Each structure stands twice: as structure tokens, then as C-alpha cells.
């Protein structure tokens, strides 16, 4: 979807004294983050001939700009900044009148409020929800992806007559024009887990890591670009799936681990999650510093663990050939407990997925099956399932997955129905992130909550999802 262009809020305060030449000064500020637009290009052009050469200055690190010796007349004042492109906002302008008397015109420039942008994108929402938006970019080329999706999930506490329950929710949003995405209805009072996928040349699925994001207090909008990268197979591998092989890169990550009291933390383990790289962890030195080399690009979650402290997490963007810096502050100290032994069933043994598999109801394709077959697409993973047919080509040139008699199956991702073409599954969620697939031939086999006509039903479960 294309994010609506929003007007620029422009506050102009006219002084009491005016002279022959005026000076236009102000601050360009991002109202979404309450930070200045450092390096913004501020432009002042004649309103009657906006195509003519005007005055251009660059805002300093504090977003301040100064345009001296402005002759009397009517002008258009505005600014451009890379963040405007990320938000899909066209360079905004406002009319500014300069009189024949000297003086200083204060023109502070700012974006609309987060609430205004959220309302324009998603309309009026219930309290406690907001909008997550940004772009999905190819980390290796720093370019927009051709197609893709953003998957957001979180947990909610629900209280009803049956007691207190943890309910897992998720939202899937497609990447639209300009590689932009917008996810409405995201809770603003709890952290959410976010992962992106996209198509990069040459028609390869690329993913980001799953990162934890949180909205600022009382701010119903969170802007976050996500970098994706296609995993590189080992040399000589004959069955290189899109995500299984460790790979190296040229990105670097440096930083410090700090205790809650501000002192450096030595011996803490720093791990970059979901990276699938040979060297994605390090131990902080005596002064708390750490360094990781030869990392692949992308957006990833970084976690630091130290004995006696609550783990800390952060998201980092890595670009090839560049170094990213990240300071990690450990959480509150925790007390040491005496060792205890806990006996329980294997996690997930009582899940619906495992239960139905034990009962031999339907067909099942596990993550191990997908890896063993070297499948890089859903069509390759499901080609040998008797209840399904892989035939023809979709409008995008991909194989179509059909049921018996070439009917159209019903597809579900983590329990959510997929309303678009099943051929888009590879864009919605890469096969490397799949923990298991269930296939049911008809109403007699499938779970009642997934009753959907006479054709086959396909349930796709991702890694970490509750089944």
C-alpha cells in the first residue's frame, strides 16, 4: 500500500521590526521521534516560479538552518530528507511572505504528529493499538525488494470465565509500492516480534532476523526499516536451501556491555540471533567491549547474557562493508538460587500438531523433511504429498499448488487464513522459517476450526509459533 502524503506543519512567528533584507531561520524537527532532521536540505524558492533557482541551505546536526539576505517577496519554503522517502512523504512546502522591512522570520518545520499519521493510515483505532510502518530493503544492495511481507506477533493476557489465558496474536502485511509496509492494529503497550521477508535478485527469498520492537509511551506510530538478506550456501553444497547454510559477510559489529550501575561488564556473552553465520557470538573483554567480524548484512536481534543479571536485547542493522556500534545495558541483577531438578514432558509434545501426527490423521512435512529434500519453495516441499498437485504456472511464473481435481486448497499460516494466492506463500513466509506443514484431504480429516469447503486444507506453522 502507499502511505498517504501528509501536510507539513509550519509555524511562522513574525517579529515586530522588519528591514530591507530578511533572514529566515528555524529548526527542522522530526515530531515522530522528537529528534532534529540533521543534514536536511532546506529550500526557499519564489512562489511564482518554483522551478527557478532559489536558495538552498543544509541544516546542521541540531536541525537548525539560516537563510540570510532574503529579498522581499512570496516564497515556498520546505525541506527534503531521506526520512521523508522512508515515510513515503513528498517534499512538503509552505508559503512564506517576506516584507520590505528587515527582520528575522522564524520558521520551524516539523512533521505531523504520530497520532495524525496513524489516523490517516488506519483510521480511528481502539485504544492501545498503533501503526508499525517502514520499508523492507535488500541489505546487500541497499535497494527496495521486489515483493515481500512483514510478520508481526505478540502475546496478550485474556481473562474470562475460564480463567487467565495467554493468547498469541499475529498480523501479516504485504510489502507495497516502494517496498513500504504498514501494519495496523499493533499493540502499543507490549513488545512485539517482527520479521521481514522479500524477493531479491535473482528471484531469491531473503529474510531478516526476528527482532523485538516496542512503541514509545503514548505514541501510536513506530517507524522501522528492515534489512533482509538471502542466505548463502556452503561451497560444494548440492542441496542448498535458502536458509540453512552458515555464511560470512563483510559487516562488523562493535560495542560495549554495561552493568546497570554504569560499570563495564566483562565475560558477558553477546549473540546475534537468526544469523546462521559461523561466527555470530562473542564474549566481552575486561572493559566490556566486544567485536564481531565477517557478519552478513540484515536486521537482527542481539542478545547479551551475563551471570547474575537479566538478559538484554536490542535490534541492529548491519550493512556490508560497514561497522555498526551497539551498547548493551544489562537488566536488573537477579539473585542466585539453589539448584533444583524439574521433570516435565518434552515441550510441544501435547501440541495439536504432535497429537494429530501421532494419530496419523492427515499428511505431515516437518522442518527436517524440508531440509532433507533441499526444498527452497513450498511447491518443492509439497510436491510429493499425494493429496496435492503442483501444476502449471501462476501469473508471476511460479508453480501452482492444487488439490485433487485441481481444486484450490485453503491455506493457513499459524492459524490465520491466507486470502491471497497460495503462489505468494514464498513471499509471505520463507520455507526456511517453517517448522511443519499439515495437509488434510477433506472435511473428514481436518480440524473443525479449519473447515473450509471440500478441497484440501494446508496448515503452515512457523518456528516458534504455538501449534
Secondary structure, DSSP 8 states (H G I E B T S, - for coil): --------EEEEE--S---SSEEEEEEEEETTTTEE-TT-EEEEEESTTTTS--EEEE--TTSEEEEEEE-SEEEEEEEE-HHHHHTT----EEEEEE-SS-EEEEEEEE---HHHHHHHHH-S--TTEEEEEEEEEETTTTEE-SSEEEEEEEEEEEEETTEEEEEEEEEEEE--GGGEEEEEEEESSS-EEEEEEEEETTTEEEE---EEE---TT--EEE--EEEB-----TT-SS--SS-S----SEEEEEEEE-TTS-B--S-EEEETT---S--EEE--TTSEEEEEEE--EEEEEEEE-TTB--EEEEEEE-TT-EEEEEEE---B-------------TTTTSHHHHHHHTT-SEEEEHHHHHHHT--SHHHHHTT-TT-EEES--TTS--EEE-GGG---EEEETTEE--S-GGGHHHHS-GGGEEEEEEE-STTTS-GGG--SSS-EEEEEETT---
